[in-house]
Amino acid sequence: MSKSSFADLAASLKNRDALFTSFENRPEYLKDATEISGESEALVMAACEEDVVKVVRYAIEHKLAIVPRGAGTGLSGGCVPERGSIVLSTERMTHLEIDKSEKVAIVGPGVITGDLQQKAAEFGLAYPPDPASYLESTLGGNVAEGAGGLRCKRFGVTKDYVLGIRGVTAAAEILNTGCYNSNHGFALSDILIASEGTLLIITEISLRLIDNFETGDTFLVAFDSPKQAAQTVSDITASGMIPTILEFLDGDAAKCSNQYEKTEGLDDVAAILLIEIPHETGGKQASLIKTICEQNKCSFFRHESDAAKAEKLWKVRRNLSKAVREIAVMRVSEDVVVPNSKFPELIEYVTELNSGSSLRINSFGHAGDGNLHVNFMADSDDPQTRELIEVELRKLLEKTIELGGSLTGEHGIGLAKRDYLGLEFDKPTLESMKWLKDIFDPEALLNPGKIFS
Ligand SMILES: Cc1cc2nc3c(=O)[nH]c(=O)nc-3n(C[C@H](O)[C@H](O)[C@H](O)COP(=O)(O)OP(=O)(O)OC[C@H]3O[C@@H](n4cnc5c(N)ncnc54)[C@H](O)[C@@H]3O)c2cc1C
């Protein structure tokens, strides 16, 4: 592709510094948080929907693919480009409007999740979905991945808050699924959520807000076996109680975090739970949590009502990704999800996998949703290690499906799990998904190679 031809596109965009044909000073735009790196002909930082339309028209004319991109915090290679593509970043599309009376936010895809939360709070409202990456990830990326988060046990995931999506199709046309409560016609938004940039480039999202809520009481509970912690998760869910947050860390994950920043109660534990419940009068839920934890023979129990002290406990969870990244030369982190009742079996399986493997395998996750993130870690990054990780990963995915679970709870399929899709879906179901992709994008212009191999 000639640079002069890109120059015409650059000149047509709203802002001057919006198109780059070299990635030398911005290699991060070829990657996401998996650290898988790709290749691309150009990067466009769209300022508005018209820019997106122009890029799509240009891509059609020059037979280039488009790889939509938010903040690049994805964990499945979703925005990693391949040769013959334009990386189309929507991170500069940050318009944000709040309709207080309707409790609706209309946002550009580049708005950072945490920024919407903060803005909503100024109106006495809340946007509850909170991926652990909320200070970096964009709402466009959240919708495209169907992001979950810590508070999703109580409040639901991103898809529960999407009222409508506006975007640019592969034919450079505008598609708009509605804004407020549109309950007629096909549920197109549902098809677009978690479509990983393969069906549409999102240019605006309409999101439901709720009344603001206080953070509540926090519990840090340790156990002598991961199975006891996992059983506690199942028992809490079975009791009918809905904690705001219910996070699991196995002993090795807790150790990694504790090495990064020390927290009382974390030495020599086999697993911990971090639980948050809304503030309550009478302490009924707090005492039920204590009873369930004791029945499962917890070795340490701390209840914190003071918000600042509780925040320190949450650092155990928040530090984890950074801690693991510092410890291992090579790390592959994959998320799976199973029904709550099967969570203990999954945890037991990961413990077995770790003891039978030369890799270091630990796990953590939004246990209240049955979500588990499994880290495969090694001291070297050679082809044999990568092959071994693939072998262990396949075993984990097969077990997850056997337990009635799904290949991904929230991180998406992307590049990382596209070869395993057949484990979860039968041929007619897969064919239907591919058929839908063909309807939206017959020339395979949008994010090719993602979801389907
Ligand atoms: C430390 C850490 C913690 C994390 N915790 C969580 C968690 O708790 N829950 C969770 O769900 N995820 C989590 N993630 C994963 C990641 O943050 C989410 O998947 C997030 O939604 C990605 O947003 P992004 O803006 O970074 O998107 P990107 O990584 O840039 O892109 C992700 C996908 O969205 C598509 N996309 C982006 N923008 C658009 C657009 N405008 N139109 C169409 N498609 C688009 C891309 O093509 C790609 O397929 C975590 C990641 C990290 C690094």
The ligand as an SDF file (V2000), in Angstrom:
LIG
                    3D

 53 58  0  0  0  0  0  0  0  0999 V2000
   -5.2200   -6.3970   34.5110 C   0  0  0  0  0  0  0  0  0  0  0  0
   -6.4170   -6.7800   33.6880 C   0  0  0  0  0  0  0  0  0  0  0  0
   -7.5920   -7.1130   34.3360 C   0  0  0  0  0  0  0  0  0  0  0  0
   -8.7200   -7.4670   33.5680 C   0  0  0  0  0  0  0  0  0  0  0  0
   -9.8820   -7.7720   34.2290 N   0  0  0  0  0  0  0  0  0  0  0  0
  -10.9900   -8.0770   33.5230 C   0  0  0  0  0  0  0  0  0  0  0  0
  -12.2060   -8.3670   34.1890 C   0  0  0  0  0  0  0  0  0  0  0  0
  -12.2990   -8.3520   35.4170 O   0  0  0  0  0  0  0  0  0  0  0  0
  -13.2950   -8.6540   33.4220 N   0  0  0  0  0  0  0  0  0  0  0  0
  -13.2240   -8.6730   32.0490 C   0  0  0  0  0  0  0  0  0  0  0  0
  -14.2440   -8.9220   31.3950 O   0  0  0  0  0  0  0  0  0  0  0  0
  -12.0730   -8.4150   31.4040 N   0  0  0  0  0  0  0  0  0  0  0  0
  -10.9550   -8.1090   32.0890 C   0  0  0  0  0  0  0  0  0  0  0  0
   -9.7910   -7.8400   31.4200 N   0  0  0  0  0  0  0  0  0  0  0  0
   -9.7450   -7.9110   29.9570 C   0  0  0  0  0  0  0  0  0  0  0  0
  -10.0160   -6.5750   29.2120 C   0  0  0  0  0  0  0  0  0  0  0  0
   -9.7310   -5.4700   30.0320 O   0  0  0  0  0  0  0  0  0  0  0  0
  -11.4610   -6.5250   28.7150 C   0  0  0  0  0  0  0  0  0  0  0  0
  -11.6780   -7.5220   27.7310 O   0  0  0  0  0  0  0  0  0  0  0  0
  -11.8590   -5.1510   28.1270 C   0  0  0  0  0  0  0  0  0  0  0  0
  -13.2320   -5.1810   27.8140 O   0  0  0  0  0  0  0  0  0  0  0  0
  -11.0830   -4.7830   26.8600 C   0  0  0  0  0  0  0  0  0  0  0  0
  -11.2960   -3.4100   26.5870 O   0  0  0  0  0  0  0  0  0  0  0  0
  -10.2750   -2.5840   25.6870 P   0  0  0  0  0  0  0  0  0  0  0  0
  -10.7910   -1.2180   25.5320 O   0  0  0  0  0  0  0  0  0  0  0  0
   -8.9050   -2.7060   26.2360 O   0  0  0  0  0  0  0  0  0  0  0  0
  -10.4060   -3.3810   24.3110 O   0  0  0  0  0  0  0  0  0  0  0  0
   -9.2700   -3.9070   23.3390 P   0  0  0  0  0  0  0  0  0  0  0  0
   -8.3570   -4.8390   24.0420 O   0  0  0  0  0  0  0  0  0  0  0  0
   -8.6510   -2.7800   22.6210 O   0  0  0  0  0  0  0  0  0  0  0  0
  -10.1600   -4.7300   22.3000 O   0  0  0  0  0  0  0  0  0  0  0  0
  -10.8700   -5.8500   22.7440 C   0  0  0  0  0  0  0  0  0  0  0  0
  -11.8280   -6.3110   21.6210 C   0  0  0  0  0  0  0  0  0  0  0  0
  -12.8130   -5.3240   21.4000 O   0  0  0  0  0  0  0  0  0  0  0  0
  -12.8240   -4.9280   20.0400 C   0  0  0  0  0  0  0  0  0  0  0  0
  -13.1360   -3.4920   20.0350 N   0  0  0  0  0  0  0  0  0  0  0  0
  -12.5640   -2.5060   20.7380 C   0  0  0  0  0  0  0  0  0  0  0  0
  -13.1380   -1.3280   20.4570 N   0  0  0  0  0  0  0  0  0  0  0  0
  -14.1020   -1.5760   19.5400 C   0  0  0  0  0  0  0  0  0  0  0  0
  -15.0470   -0.7680   18.8350 C   0  0  0  0  0  0  0  0  0  0  0  0
  -15.1170    0.5590   18.9940 N   0  0  0  0  0  0  0  0  0  0  0  0
  -15.8890   -1.3840   17.9620 N   0  0  0  0  0  0  0  0  0  0  0  0
  -15.8600   -2.7300   17.7640 C   0  0  0  0  0  0  0  0  0  0  0  0
  -14.9760   -3.5260   18.3920 N   0  0  0  0  0  0  0  0  0  0  0  0
  -14.1170   -2.9660   19.2720 C   0  0  0  0  0  0  0  0  0  0  0  0
  -11.4420   -5.2740   19.5100 C   0  0  0  0  0  0  0  0  0  0  0  0
  -11.4570   -5.4980   18.1080 O   0  0  0  0  0  0  0  0  0  0  0  0
  -11.1530   -6.5470   20.2840 C   0  0  0  0  0  0  0  0  0  0  0  0
  -11.7300   -7.6480   19.6530 O   0  0  0  0  0  0  0  0  0  0  0  0
   -8.6440   -7.5060   32.1490 C   0  0  0  0  0  0  0  0  0  0  0  0
   -7.4480   -7.1640   31.5080 C   0  0  0  0  0  0  0  0  0  0  0  0
   -6.3510   -6.8070   32.2580 C   0  0  0  0  0  0  0  0  0  0  0  0
   -5.0730   -6.4420   31.5290 C   0  0  0  0  0  0  0  0  0  0  0  0
  1  2  1  0
  2  3  1  0
  2 52  2  0
  3  4  2  0
  4  5  1  0
  4 50  1  0
  5  6  2  0
  6  7  1  0
  6 13  1  0
  7  8  2  0
  7  9  1  0
  9 10  1  0
 10 11  2  0
 10 12  1  0
 12 13  2  0
 13 14  1  0
 14 15  1  0
 14 50  1  0
 15 16  1  0
 16 17  1  0
 16 18  1  0
 18 19  1  0
 18 20  1  0
 20 21  1  0
 20 22  1  0
 22 23  1  0
 23 24  1  0
 24 25  2  0
 24 26  1  0
 24 27  1  0
 27 28  1  0
 28 29  2  0
 28 30  1  0
 28 31  1  0
 31 32  1  0
 32 33  1  0
 33 34  1  0
 33 48  1  0
 34 35  1  0
 35 36  1  0
 35 46  1  0
 36 37  1  0
 36 45  1  0
 37 38  2  0
 38 39  1  0
 39 40  1  0
 39 45  2  0
 40 41  1  0
 40 42  2  0
 42 43  1  0
 43 44  2  0
 44 45  1  0
 46 47  1  0
 46 48  1  0
 48 49  1  0
 50 51  2  0
 51 52  1  0
 52 53  1  0
M  END
$$$$
